[in-house]
């Protein structure tokens, strides 16, 4: 079977229409999408009563290559399809012996070999899988690709979300698709019968408010309003169920903010048009002016210093210190907004 170029959406549609191929090779660092496709495949290829005899899920570190080949070569029992999922295929000992199967796969089975990394595709068995299976790589999502995925997930639930709400959701949760999917589910519960997700919904569902959230903290830092920044950070940490976890999240959001400011300085040095700047640094255009204003306080040297402060705070919060998380964040803010830069809140 010749290799086919496809993607998450194409495979999901094909599975929903019960168009199956005998062999799939799914690999890459975005394991959540691979897991989602495996679940859709199982749901669409087998009826609930067929799964006992026609579904096998094996894990590479625990699996034997002879047993795997035997499962893949078996025929369905009182069903049209047989599904074999081989997770962590890269951990299967002697998996190069799977090459022969890729050249002549069982036409009555649907086999998925998945790797939660990108293996060396020039070596067997991956080269054979790339050639003979439907092979798809799943990379970590970033920027607009990530916000587009969130927006699509929301739409699939029959809901709509403001652009700012989607961006805020991504900024609050981060790039972890599994965590984003869980937060979307929480939002759906919070909305009740409403179908439009707004900024306030994202904030309130995540335990924040319009006046006290990580974006207001980010804005206060960008405007060098030290007192305001400390007030917001203290409120966020005191109301959090897990103070250290919340502090780590704050540092992660602020680090991403600094990365965008750093990219923005490069855009300005290259005399880039404002419309292109927003796309280049990965933010909606309506946020751009706020970021540009922040450069009055965060020149390249200040950003370098800020990165060092972020790394130190992150290290402390993740086990490098026993100090109180609120103290760590307060000292971080004191370093980010030194006394000579501070303006009135």
Secondary structure, DSSP 4 states (H G I P E B T S, - for coil): -------HHHHHHHHHTT---SEEEEESS-HHHHHHHHHHHHHHHS-GGGHHHHEEEEEGGG--HHHHHHHHHPPPSSSS-EEEEEETGGGSTTGGGGHHHHHS--TTEEEEEEESS---TTSTTHHHHHHHSEEEE-PPP-HHHHHHHHHHHHHHTT-EE-HHHHHHHHHHH-S-HHHHHHHHHHHHHHHTT--EE-HHHHHHHTT--SSSSHHHHHHHHHTT-HHHHHHHHHHHHHH-SSHHHHHHHHHHHHHHHHHHHHHHHHHHHTT--HHHHHHHHT--GGGHHHHHHHTTT--HHHHHHHHHHHHHHHHIIIII--S-HHHHHHHHHHHHS-GGG----
